[in-house]
Each structure stands twice: as C-alpha cells, then as structure tokens.
Amino acid sequence: MHKDLIVVDGLQYSNWNRQIFEQLREGGVTMVHVTIVYHEQIRETLLRIAEWNRHFEYNSDLIMPIKSTADIRLAKELGKVGIMFGAQNCSPIEDDIGMVEVMRELNLMIMQLTYNNQSLLACGCYEAEDSGVTRFGKQVIQEMNRVGMVVDMSHSGERSTLDAIELSERPIVISHANPTSFHAAKRNKSDTVLKALGESGGLLGFSLYPFHLKNGSDCTLDDFCDMVASTADLMGIDHIGIGTDLCQDQPLSVLEWMRNGRWSKEKDYGEGSKSNADWPSPLSWFRDSRDFPNITAGLQARGFSDEDVAKVMGLNWVNYLDEALRPQR
Amino acid sequence: MHKDLIVVDGLQYSNWNRQIFEQLREGGVTMVHVTIVYHEQIRETLLRIAEWNRHFEYNSDLIMPIKSTADIRLAKELGKVGIMFGAQNCSPIEDDIGMVEVMRELNLMIMQLTYNNQSLLACGCYEAEDSGVTRFGKQVIQEMNRVGMVVDMSHSGERSTLDAIELSERPIVISHANPTSFHAAKRNKSDTVLKALGESGGLLGFSLYPFHLKNGSDCTLDDFCDMVASTADLMGIDHIGIGTDLCQDQPLSVLEWMRNGRWSKEKDYGEGSKSNADWPSPLSWFRDSRDFPNITAGLQARGFSDEDVAKVMGLNWVNYLDEALRPQR
C-alpha cells in the first residue's frame, strides 16, 4: 500500500532546506503543515512567507505550495511534497480582524488561537487560569470560519479549547498533541476535550515530540500504536491523524524563541527545565521524515486494517481539509 | 456595440462606496484598475486590502476582485465590475525584494516605480535630474517580470521611463498620462517615450484628469478624440487605452496626501499651485464613470471603426494583461 498512500504530517517546524525536503519525499510525505511563525507579527510573517517563496522557487522539483485541497492530490500525482502554511500563534493578525482574510489570501491555512500563554483570542495551556475565548476571539473564529482558515487549539487551555469547539461553526483541529491519559503533560488533552473534538467532526494529530509521549524519547512504537488504537476507540477512526511536531535540525536559539518570544525577561523552559533545556533526543523509530514508513508498519502490526492505516496516515487530514479550507458562501 | 463592449479604466482613485460601484456599472465599465495606495508602506497597504475585502464582501452583487485576466471576462459575463489592485508608488514593497511576490499574491497587479519623486527604484517626473533606474530598481523590474506584476511609469521621469522600457523583459505601461505634444505638463510624455513604449509592446492609458489636458477642465471631447487619433498614428492602435485618473468624491485631504505623503514639511501643490490648490473641476463630458459612453460615442464620431473603438475602450488593456499578468515559468 505504500505507493498509493497519502501521508500527511499535521505539523513540522524544521530548519527548512533542500535536504529536509528530500527527506520528506523519501519518507513518502504528500503534504506537511509547516509552521511559518510562532510570535512573529504581521511584517515578520511576510518575511517568512517571502523566505518560503524562495524555497518554492529554488526547489520546485521537490515541493509546492498548497493553496487548496486539490493541491494535495496534485502533489501526490506529481510526486512532490505539498507545503501548507500555518501559524502557531495569532500574532500574524496582531489586533486586526481584517488580517484574517489577508493572511488566508497568502495561504495561511491554519492558525492556533494561542501559544501556551494568554493571547488576545484565548488562553494557552500554561496559564494558571483559563477564562475562555475572548470577545475578539469570538469574532476571529467567525471570520476564520468564513474564509476557510482552520482553528487549531494544540497549545490552548482546556476551557478555551472546549469554547472553540463549541463556538466554531466548522470543526476545528488539535494538530499536534496526545491524550493526557497516555502521558500527563500540560500540552496533552483530556478525554473530555478529545471526545468533544471527535463528536464535532474535528481532528487530532498525534505528536511524536518526546515531551508529549510516555517515557519521552524512549517511548516505543508499540506504545505509540496502542495510544492510536485507544484514541480511535474514544474519538472514532475518522478523527485522528499524525502531527509529528518534528523540529528537525533547529538550533537551541529557535527553541528559546518558541518558548520566550519577546514576552519573557527570565528564561522560560516550556516543557523542559533548567537542567534539561535543550531539544529532546529523537525517537529511535522516528528520527526524521524518512521514518514515516515505520509508523505505517507499526499501525499495520498493531492490527489496523489497510483502510484504517490510510485514514490515520493522511486520508483523514485530506478529508477534513476538503471541507475546512473551502471559503463559506 | 455598447452591450458587448469591454470597457477598461486603466486608473481610478475614487472615494469608494456602493454609489460609485453602481456608477461604474451604469457606465458599462468591465474592469477598473484601482489605486489602493500612494505612499502607504507594507502594513498600511494590508489595511487598504482589508478595506477592499470588506467592499467585496458587502458589494458582491456589483464588484469582484480581479485575480487573473480570465476574471475580467468573467466580470463581463456576470455583469459585475472587476476591480484590479494597483499601487502608485513602490512604498508597498519598502526596501524588500521579497515583497514583490507577496504583494502579487495579494493581487497587487500593477505598481509604479515612482510617484513624482525619486524612489528607491527610479526617478519621478518632478525631480530636477533623473539618473535612471537604480540597482534595486533593476532587480525589482526583473522580479515583477517573473511574478507577472505590471511596471507602470506614469509618474516617472523621462530617462527612468526609457530605462524601464529597455530593462523590462515584458512590455510595461503608462497607465494614465497624455502626450506632451497635446499638452505640455510634467506628467505627460514625450513622443520619444511614447514611440518606444508602443514599439516595445506596451500601452498608454489616456488621462481625463484636467491637469493633463489641453485647456484643462474646458478640454472638449473633440480635442480629446483628436489626441487619441494622433497618438494611434504614433504608437499604433493596439497600444492605447483609457486611464481616466478619476478621483471621484475625494476630499482635499486626499489630494494633499497624494502630493505630500510624509516627505514634505512645506505644502507641495503638485500639478496645482497655492492659488489653485484644490481638485480641478471635472470635464463636462466626463463627470463620473456613468459618462464612459460619451467617450465611446466621441471616438465613433471621430471616425474610428467599431473594431478600433473596442480596442481603445478596453480590448487593448485585456489583451495586454492576458500576457502581462501571467507568471513566468
């Protein structure tokens, strides 16, 4: 089945270069949702988009931009890796509702309402108290629904996430996180959230970032596949996918930017700690994008049918995006 | 012929609202190139685009954005007015070559390299000395050629304009100006420029802004049509169109912004003077967009064939844009 398999990675933030694009293709990846910004505001976001335009220009044999779901199928057909832009925070719209559509026109297809902290839209998963989606947040969700930009609550708090599921007319996603029941971490999600997400037609992308996994970097492929199986039971097989959170070849400075942005005067260690401040070691069975076939094989070995493996590896993402990226009439 | 006529206005900067959109439709306008910015930089340009998105959202029965030449024909078919974005200065790219493609992705289809003054790219028509297209300007022209953004030299100096015609691999335009031989004004163009423009496959849009016309606001339709005829002889009938420069219902403050931007501490009066600082009175035969049929009738009365009238009124613009807006492969 490997040849026909559509593989979607629901989130990566790698240190993009030609070698990494080649690895994505070698791993059979059809489309990857790439984070283009964390805390970058409007002008800085345009800089990142311009950098991507150079990647597209100089690597057009390997990659192509995703401007609609049809482009995902086209990428598959052409044997290229589709690149879908996303933001891990709402900084690319600053305080301006009009920027939702402007960013969508620039192919920003998915945006988190928060990144760990309180934002103008909602509350992040690291705040002590989550007061839910804000007044501005409600309008932004409505506007994202209108233009066909996906709401992503991966780094949001429980209440804000439940609010967003409820408020959004269109199903939302948690692009990269795991169930708290598998591994208790601020970034992972309760069964309450996951159940509501599944029932609303949304989608969870399973993270392969060691901080989100049982036993961290030592998590086994079997354990990972067990988690997939139990989450399929909870949410339904149509509502799960992959979102590796792979941050390949990034220097420590990028991790520090992700964690501290411009908001923290003291060093914040996020999911790490002062004595464990660096990137986690990668999993032995998922070192980079070339290892996607290991996940496919793991799911098959765990007893998933070919049909269900195809869903988890990419088809669910494609089916979800087919609806989600369509602007409302 | 009126019903089938494709009418293109090669430049307007009106105080956009529903009434003006209705007038455009009433005048049979198929597409109008609207100036979205004069001196606005990147962030401000995005504000203007967001304002246009609201116009499109609330007036979708009347207007539609032009994202390719096919959209011009679609607008004709649907009986809507197509809106094509343009910039009268290069401020929307600031000092950043990467912003050419980013702005093109936001449907900025045409950009002047200068607005009266020296810019980072070239020299404007009000400077004492024109040293031609700059180093940055050469790269920007190349990039505009690549992404399919039209180079417009309406407000540029003679040498810079000749440079741009020469340097640009793809034909350029002077979207709104008249021959100096018809009326001597800094903004009008010499026969040398117009001949080079025509020979290179470019296009001139005739201005109906009184400061660009013989006898100003008293210019007659006959005189205007004579100018069209003699320019057709000079440049060829395929290389001329209309670019009214209509600035309808704009307050004086907007004229002051156009003339002074943020660069002048003293008040600059541009084409006017201290004793004549306000907008010029409109022509009796072109008060607003509803009067386009007067031009059509004037050209017919002047002896232009139906085929040639159709070219001047819009077809030449459409044929030009068919090539010019296509990104290079």
Interface residues (C-beta under 8 A of the other chain):
Chain A: I42 R43 L46 L47 I49 A50 E51 N53 R54 D96 G98 M99 E101 V102 E105 L106 N107
Chain B: I42 R43 L46 L47 I49 A50 E51 N53 R54 D96 G98 M99 E101 V102 E105 L106 N107
